[in-house]
Amino acid sequence: MPTLQHPRGATLRALAAVLLGAPSLAAAQDRVSSPAAANPAAAALRDASRLDTEGATSQARVRFQQLIDSAPDPAAKAAAQRAMAMSYAFDGDCVNTVRYEQMAIAYWATREAADPQNAFYQEGELANEAARVCIDAGNLDVAERWYRAGYALGLKEPAPKTHAKSLWDFRLAHALARLAARRGQQAEAQRQVAAARAILAGDSAMAAQQARFFPSLVGYVALSTDSLQTAESELTRAIAMPGNARDPFLHCLLAMTEEKLGRAERAKAHYQQAYDLATAHNPPSAFARPYARRKLGLT
């Protein structure tokens, strides 16, 4: 059998199944950490990802490049390219994150005819992933371009749709609100926050999954526009919601808020939480881990 003759190829195919079969890198990380994923592919991913969280990003990228170079098929190669994109995210490198996300998107473009529902959704997810890294790195124009690209790609999913248009509408409004806040456009930020709220109200099924991301949006916009009391209350509320307690990015935002309020010890405690929680190989950890490391003086 080929899988017995080429164990390295089998490992990479398993890695592709873990990464490309997941709706996000966070979900892939969960799969890799599960007992069912106790295999060489999961170990390869964990080892390289661990190097990124430890700040050894150059070493991590050597490992990811080896996976790319030895990939036995396009799916395995795309999986490794997606992981490489996140490795660059740990350095706040928007340009190279976009470069490798585009490579993974190109793979999914080849799957549009055979698997259109999943292919267009994955393309939209990857574009949004690139945008998330870029907004966190301060490359706002690039971030906006990729958020809009993700929206357009997601909406190309043909019927019967597995992801409602309202999901992509909510994600775009969420992104545009954050971008406007970062640009100092407070009125536009609030307009987009209101749009996001209305989209949630208009689709209860989608809102059941996405409502937990709304308080963090309000908190993000408030922090970016120096409405610090609102930021503190909304971010605290966001962290308390089911599914959010272990999000390192939210703890990092709350730490920034406490720091701006002059509460050094409380800020330090939240930075420590953010650092301790940022062990996944995804955009929240890619921002929170190095940022908190610097704030805690661990570099």
Secondary structure, 3 states (H helix, E strand, C coil): CHHHHCHHHHHHHHHHHHHHCCCCHHHHHHHHHCHHHCCHHHHHHHHHHHHHHCCCHHHHHHHHHHHHHCCCCHHHHHHHHHHHHHHHHCCCCHHHHHHHHHHHHHHHHCCCCCCHHHHHHHHHHHHHHHHHHHHHCCCHHHHHHHHHHHHHHHCCCCCCCCCCHHHHHHHHHHHHHHHHHHCCCHHHHHHHHHHHHHHHHCCHHHHHHHHHHHHHHHHHHHHHCCCHHHHHHHHHHHHHCCCCCCCHHHHHHHHHHHHHCCCHHHHHHHHHHHHHHCCCCCHHHHHHHHHHHHHCCCC
